Amino acid sequence: MNFDLNEEQRLWQRTVHEFVAKEVQPKAHDVDVTSEFNWEATRKMGPLGMLGLSIPEEYGGAGVDAVSAAIAIEELGWGCGSTALAIAAHNGLGTSPTVMFGSEELKRKWLPRVASGKNKLGALALTEPGAGSDLQGGVTTKAVRDGDMWVINGAKMWCTNASIAEYIITLVRTDPAGGSRSLSMILVPTDTPGLKIGPAEKKMGLHGSPTHAVTYEDVQVPLGNLIGEEGRGLHQTLATLDGGRISIGAISVGLAQAAFEHAVNYARERKAFGKPIAEQQAIQWMLADAATEIEIARIMVYKAAWLKEQGRNYNKEAAMAKMSATEMAERVCRNAIQIHGGYGYSSEYPVERIYRDARLMTIGEGTSEIQRLVIARHVLAEE
Ligand SMILES: Cc1cc2nc3c(=O)[nH]c(=O)nc-3n(C[C@H](O)[C@H](O)[C@H](O)COP(=O)(O)OP(=O)(O)OC[C@H]3O[C@@H](n4cnc5c(N)ncnc54)[C@H](O)[C@@H]3O)c2cc1C
């Protein structure tokens, strides 16, 4: 594998970085304080291709390679965790199932709409009040056929983008008998009668990334809104999450990079005992560890993306990248606060926001414990 980015990827990285530095990063503090999603920047992402990273050009997307997609999400993470999570969820969770498994009709109808930046985004609702890690055993939201319609009843939890989405792809039980072929994915437009989106959840961080409970009361959508095959919802979910995990890893690398840069600048400026704290070996070690760990995680994220691009199995590598990058981000952000001393604990400095934003990453799209289960399964099968 060649770890060097090619010329096209470097140009893309520069373009996205400049965009994020101008439109996203300067608003990150306000987004956190006001809990307002950054629509202004998001609208401008459409023409740049950032809302259709994996959507082929024929459906209005940018169709960039998987490493370039990870780079875009990493740069967003560097600029603003909230905006990064919303855009990552839109691309990875809200559009990928349709790209990978949707019918031609669903692709033509919805993908250009959500990639343009002129409309709302996409969302995916897997988690329920009683089901997160164990979707197969726990999902109770059900869909039954009635003539040419699906009728959906149930409740979802923690749905990123629900209030800023055109539709919510919903994981439902279509076979009450249970088992690995009992779940399906159905695209539910958010203006469908009976679908209710609860108020934004009050969270520790990521305040500008709206998260909601969603309820379905006799929600009716056409049979054609089924994504992929009936009964393949679990398989499709796992495939979607493999890609999503690369994105969460990429956000984490971006968040850590931002915290690290703040820490380096602060260490150079802050004086104690007559010299900049950057001259203290204890501070240098924290910075050296951070620089090294960020680089390791970045390479792991890019490697998983590269395998995805090659069409190879990347389930293990995505889990490894997600687990190592998210746990790395927590350490790096924690130490960035440590380097800032008391000021690091103040909301006047960005590192406390970045730390709060980073905390979600070991939980969303599969906890670190679930990543370890996935990795262990591979390791035990291989050795
Ligand atoms: C801000 C935010 C945004 C989110 N966005 C979305 C979204 O857009 N769509 C969506 O569907 N979901 C979303 N989620 C939900 C998220 O994916 C789940 O919270 C996550 O998968 C964990 O599920 P849970 O919360 O039910 O925890 P549980 O599954 O109840 O787990 C609780 C604890 O038990 C551990 N555990 C569970 N099973 C095992 C096991 N077999 N072995 C070892 N440990 C285990 C877990 O690791 C965890 O530590 C979001 C959550 C948050 C907080």
The ligand as a Gaussian input file, in Angstrom:
#p B3LYP/6-31G(d) Opt

LIG

0 1
 C      -24.545000      12.195000      19.936000
 C      -25.018000      10.865000      19.459000
 C      -25.357000      10.703000      18.117000
 C      -25.852000       9.474000      17.663000
 N      -26.279000       9.353000      16.359000
 C      -26.910000       8.219000      15.971000
 C      -27.541000       8.130000      14.696000
 O      -27.468000       9.037000      13.871000
 N      -28.228000       6.994000      14.394000
 C      -28.328000       5.955000      15.256000
 O      -28.976000       4.959000      14.929000
 N      -27.727000       5.997000      16.472000
 C      -27.037000       7.108000      16.849000
 N      -26.456000       7.182000      18.096000
 C      -26.552000       6.025000      18.989000
 C      -25.229000       5.305000      19.185000
 O      -24.859000       4.653000      18.005000
 C      -25.420000       4.340000      20.367000
 O      -25.497000       5.136000      21.539000
 C      -24.294000       3.330000      20.486000
 O      -24.338000       2.434000      19.405000
 C      -24.361000       2.550000      21.789000
 O      -25.643000       2.030000      22.014000
 P      -26.365000       2.302000      23.415000
 O      -26.278000       3.744000      23.709000
 O      -27.714000       1.681000      23.352000
 O      -25.476000       1.545000      24.465000
 P      -25.607000       0.003000      24.903000
 O      -25.635000      -0.869000      23.716000
 O      -26.710000      -0.124000      25.893000
 O      -24.218000      -0.187000      25.655000
 C      -23.983000       0.288000      26.984000
 C      -22.574000      -0.162000      27.394000
 O      -22.496000      -1.596000      27.360000
 C      -21.425000      -1.980000      26.510000
 N      -21.784000      -3.218000      25.810000
 C      -22.938000      -3.519000      25.154000
 N      -22.845000      -4.762000      24.640000
 C      -21.627000      -5.239000      24.945000
 C      -20.931000      -6.443000      24.678000
 N      -21.478000      -7.442000      23.955000
 N      -19.675000      -6.598000      25.168000
 C      -19.092000      -5.615000      25.889000
 N      -19.692000      -4.441000      26.178000
 C      -20.936000      -4.258000      25.703000
 C      -21.258000      -0.834000      25.529000
 O      -19.973000      -0.831000      24.938000
 C      -21.495000       0.350000      26.451000
 O      -20.308000       0.623000      27.169000
 C      -25.943000       8.382000      18.565000
 C      -25.572000       8.538000      19.905000
 C      -25.134000       9.760000      20.359000
 C      -24.799000       9.904000      21.823000

